[in-house]
Amino acid sequence: MENDILVFFDCADEIRKTVSPENVSGFKYIGLEHIEQDTLHLNGYGAVEDVSSAKALFSKGDILFGKLRPYFRKVVRAPFDGVCSTDIWIVRAKNGIDQGFLYYWMASQEFVNFSMQGSEGTKMPRAKWEHVGKHVIPFFDESEQRAIAYILSILDDKIELNLQMNKTLESIAQALFKSWFMDFDPVRAKMEGREPEGMDADTAALFPDGFEESELGLVPRGWRVGKVEQLLELVYGKALRASDRTSGFIPVYGSGGIIGYHNKALVEEPSIVIGRKGTVGSLYWEDQPFFPIDTVFYVKSNKPLTYCFYQLQRLGLNEMNTDGAVPGLNRGNVSRLPLIFPLNEIIIKFDEIVLPLRNKISSNLKQVHVLSTLRDTLLPRLISGQLRLPEAEAAMEAVLT
């Protein structure tokens, strides 16, 4: 490699080792669906037993780059050994190149854009290794590479910590909802003469000590059966041109989540967003003013949103597609779904416990957005040599302190 530039072909190796699923039993599987678009985050994984055709074998620390429709910027570092789709490149750094630095190089928007320039196919373009091998950036020695990777990894580590914390908080809220409103654990405990676990006496007193028959089977005594429409109203979002989703501070929601920002809110109060077209049944909690577009519903209710959110979450809305070519969720079908309604005092108590958890989740997500924006701002400037490390450290310190 020349001493004034780094050429990708001289810095990276594509690992091409395929295996049959039956030969790697117990391995975890990563498909393109497990790599989030544009976030550099792995949102899950599958099991190799669930796939049939030959897959690519990767090791912990390898770079996984989605070569199918590369404009989605699906790039992660493997957190474990496993197998992945053959539509994912497995990449390792050559001698003299830091693996973390190579990862951020491939995650840069400039590299992603370059990969698109040489892609094959119109509807389903695939990046070509021979083309991306020509990508060049300014020369950095290995110590400089490590320093750049370290700076950016601090932000990614903080992002990952917040996301893991949110998973824990979400699990706590879901477990409480299931215990109270699906398994009826407090009622069963009182029937057996026990104090409900982890519950003070005032809260326990809100629950009955027995069940009664209903059209949905046994329900706690004094609770009633109704429909979703008696709990909440689903309201259509409003069309907003893509060109109007590029400025402002108000998040714009589509069925896949936040898709841009606008300068005016359609909904001022906290609400729940539900995917109507596209990603059917997706759920998003938003406690700030926002703009839902016409591919989603938003929720109006006189009951606490926490209770509404977890009721909607358990209904399996993602499996209620009623349309053909474009997946869709029918508002009437959702509104007519049956529900068991507890006493209002129990709903209020649930909200008192869970709302602080939801607020913390929202706060963490806002910080993730700030950190991701900073990372994606620093990344291209560091990789291109436009920004010095001390300047990057100062920008990080301003956000992290």
Number of C-alpha atoms within 10 A of each C-alpha: 11 9 9 10 12 19 18 22 18 16 18 17 16 13 16 13 13 16 13 16 21 14 9 14 11 12 18 18 24 25 17 21 14 16 23 17 17 15 19 18 18 20 12 13 16 16 15 22 14 9 14 10 11 16 24 22 21 25 16 11 17 22 28 25 25 25 25 23 21 23 19 15 24 26 29 22 21 17 12 13 15 21 27 25 21 20 18 21 24 25 22 23 20 14 11 11 20 21 23 22 23 23 22 26 22 22 23 21 17 15 21 23 14 17 25 20 13 16 20 14 11 8 7 10 16 20 25 16 17 11 16 22 16 14 16 16 16 14 18 19 12 14 12 14 21 17 15 23 22 14 18 24 16 15 20 19 11 16 21 15 14 20 18 12 15 20 12 14 18 16 12 13 19 15 12 17 20 15 14 17 20 14 12 18 17 26 25 19 16 17 14 11 10 11 17 19 10 8 11 10 10 8 14 19 15 16 24 18 17 18 17 12 10 14 9 12 8 11 22 23 17 13 17 16 13 15 15 22 17 14 18 18 17 20 16 18 21 14 12 14 9 9 9 13 18 14 13 13 14 19 23 25 27 25 24 18 18 15 15 19 19 19 15 16 17 15 14 12 12 16 22 20 28 33 27 26 22 18 21 24 27 21 23 18 18 18 16 14 18 25 27 29 20 18 22 30 27 26 17 17 15 10 14 16 21 23 19 20 18 16 19 18 15 12 16 11 20 18 10 16 18 12 11 7 6 11 17 21 25 15 15 11 12 18 16 13 12 16 17 17 20 19 15 13 12 18 19 15 12 19 18 13 13 20 16 12 19 20 14 15 21 17 14 18 16 13 17 20 13 15 21 20 13 17 19 17 13 24 23 19 14 21 22 16 14 11 14 12 16 9 12 20 13 10 13 19 10 8 12 12 5
